Amino acid sequence: MNHPQPATQNESAEQTLLFRLPDLLAAVLLFVITFLVTAQVLVRYALGGSLVWSEELTRLLFVWMVLVAAITAPRMQVDFLVDLLPPRLRAFQRILVEFVVMGLTIVLIQGAWGMMDLRQFDTYIALGISVSWIYLSLFLAGFAWLLRSLATVVAHWRTLTGLT
Amino acid sequence: MTLAVLLGGLVLLSLLGVPLAFAILGACLATLMIFRPHLPLELMAQHVVNGIDSFPLIAIALFLFAGELMNAGGITRRIVDFAATLVGHIRGGLGHVTVLASMIISGISGSAVADAAATGSVMVPAMKRAGFPPAFSAALCETAAVMGPIIPPSIPMVIYAILVEASVGHMFVGGIIPGVLMGLLLMGMVWIISMRRGYAKGTWGGMAAVATAFTAAIAALATPVIILGGILGGVFTVTEAGAIACVYCGLVAVFVYRQLTLKEFWRSLVTAAQGTASVMLIVGASGVMGWMIADLQINKEAAALLLSFTTSDWVFLTVVNVFFLIVGMFMDPLAALIVFVPILMPAVQALAIDPIHFGVVIVINLMIGLCTPPVGYLIYLMANVANEPPQAVIRESLPFLGVLVFVLILVTYIPALTLALPQYFLG
């Protein structure tokens, strides 16, 4: 909804290919979520019952959808100040920012791994599956976020050296 | 002290251009390492995931999806045609049509950007053909779109309600009177400007034309009724209303208007998922911040600081309004909401301000920020649609911004405008 500015200006062919897969997965997940929430209403009013597992499953899929879609989604940022920088300094700033992002992403990946380990024997009450499934989304998506950051660094590195 | 490190880190990282979600995480990490060095860093991952893992927040994805389907499926077009037969004959014709169509569309979409994209793409070219200056049309679509998240459903209101643990339904209903008031006053301003500049009006086609357009639009017009009626009548929750809206808009677009292609449907899913992710990543990061604010008692520190300046609710609301109008110039409204509301809430409670009233005030305020430079997303969106320089759009939008700020002042100092309807309908 907000700020669909291009995430990277130098989007190359290999990047678009890399970007297709997460979009596909996120779209399918949103479709299934819409279906499940609707089914919940229909079952309640048409059949008078309730799908006990549906809320847990919908929330689990929603977390997956958000973290997977975040691989390609534009990131909200305050850029009116850095927009004033000359192109080379701007490329340098983008590289710096991506290193900060990568550092924090690694903290999240490690944390997600730790949580998967810690909660592997806890299960969802209605679904009966391990709670680790929810943290797996952050663990896997985290690696894809790292790839996105690396691609951005490479693109801006080219700008930086290309202009020298 | 902790507050200074947290906010200082956040501001520094944001100004460096670090994406807001990561700026929040970075500031939290720094604060943790200084004040709670013995805590495991798994906490960050845990709170990010827990912040996203919420059933009410799923409504964001669903309302975004419904808005996309509405635009792709020809629903916008029918609503505009219907509005044209109703108010097109008043002086300033298509200007009133823009405002009325925007109000109806606000009842389907929960986001100002979706609202502006919908009315802008249809109304700016139409108004150009009718002789209105494009900058005027763009400014009107831009400011009328602010009603999108005020008239229910509303994405920022869902987020606010989750942040302060208030009822989403109460927030939605609280936005009705302020939203409708905005629409009526905007139409008044269109009329004044049109009289002065001699803008065109259309002809009154008679009740028969209204009836024809109403029949063509009825499937579309039913959407807001289903959403609001369902929530008010307790038929379904807000999230469920979002899903029903998607299914309904999809069915109408495919079977009634026969306009939705598979490709457009797919694009709607991807756009909605990405839009959700942009917002929810920040919500997830704020999960870490929310936990830390409570753990380090930063909220008490902030409340004590704020209350040392004033103990009057009017002064507090005034200061907060001015603060958010300034923040809204530079920051995305949803991000500002997520970052500042948890810090302000203890003071709001201490001053006995109703959280629903406060929420509606803050949401109106921050949505106005979408129309104020230098960071006003709607300005650039509409300038682009109208093919006009942003400065021209900003200049034309000033009288309408005046109207919006006037409504903000009314809503701030007359709590009944917000609270009367929820009390009547929901108790």
Interface residues (C-beta under 8 A of the other chain):
Chain A: M1 N2 H3 P4 D23 A26 A27 L29 L30 F31 I33 T34 V37 T38 Q40 V41 Y45 E55 T58 R59 L60 F62 V63 M65 V66 L67 V68 A69 A70 T72 A73 P74 R75 M76 Q77 V78 D79 F80 L81 V82 Q93 R94 L96 V97 V100 V101 L104 V107 L108 I109 Q110 G111 A112 G114 M115 L118 I134 Y135 S137 L138
Chain B: L13 S14 L15 L16 G17 V18 P19 L20 A21 F22 A23 L25 G26 L29 P40 L41 E42 L43 M44 A45 Q46 V48 V49 I52 D53 S54 F55 L57 I58 A61 L62 L64 F65 S111 V113 A114 I155 V235 F236 T239 E240 G242 A243 I244 C246 V247 W266 L269 V270 T271 A272 A273 Q274 G275 T276 A277 S278 V279 M280 L281 I282 G284 F330 M331 D332 L334 A335 P374 V375 Y377
